[in-house]
Amino acid sequence: MSGHLSTTTTTTTAASERGRYAALLRSRAPDDAELLEARRRMREEALIAAVNRALNKSSATVTAELRTRIDSLVADRQVVA
């Protein structure tokens, strides 16, 4: 991944996705495809924002070893195509 995401950008994107999901939630059935997609995107953005906040708060240097450990956490998750 090249570049860094600012905390403001990730927080704004996460808030935008939460708002979109909330708006759809008021008028859609629980199994509506657009609502489900909005929930998925909201959760993704919340995860990205949380990781970004943790990295910004941490005084730890992201070494190759730490990056490998973090990558393995992600790799262990089931990949959805």
Contacts in CASP RR format, 6 or more apart in sequence:
PFRMAT RR
TARGET T0000
AUTHOR 0000-0000-0000
METHOD contacts of the structure
MODEL  1
MSGHLSTTTTTTTAASERGRYAALLRSRAPDDAELLEARRRMREEALIAA
VNRALNKSSATVTAELRTRIDSLVADRQVVA
5 48 0 8 1.000
5 52 0 8 1.000
7 49 0 8 1.000
7 52 0 8 1.000
7 53 0 8 1.000
7 56 0 8 1.000
10 45 0 8 1.000
10 48 0 8 1.000
10 49 0 8 1.000
10 52 0 8 1.000
10 53 0 8 1.000
11 49 0 8 1.000
13 45 0 8 1.000
13 48 0 8 1.000
13 49 0 8 1.000
14 42 0 8 1.000
14 45 0 8 1.000
14 46 0 8 1.000
14 48 0 8 1.000
14 49 0 8 1.000
16 45 0 8 1.000
17 38 0 8 1.000
17 41 0 8 1.000
17 42 0 8 1.000
17 44 0 8 1.000
17 45 0 8 1.000
17 46 0 8 1.000
18 42 0 8 1.000
18 46 0 8 1.000
19 42 0 8 1.000
20 38 0 8 1.000
20 41 0 8 1.000
20 42 0 8 1.000
21 35 0 8 1.000
21 38 0 8 1.000
21 39 0 8 1.000
21 41 0 8 1.000
21 42 0 8 1.000
24 32 0 8 1.000
24 34 0 8 1.000
24 35 0 8 1.000
24 38 0 8 1.000
25 35 0 8 1.000
28 34 0 8 1.000
28 35 0 8 1.000
29 35 0 8 1.000
55 62 0 8 1.000
60 66 0 8 1.000
END
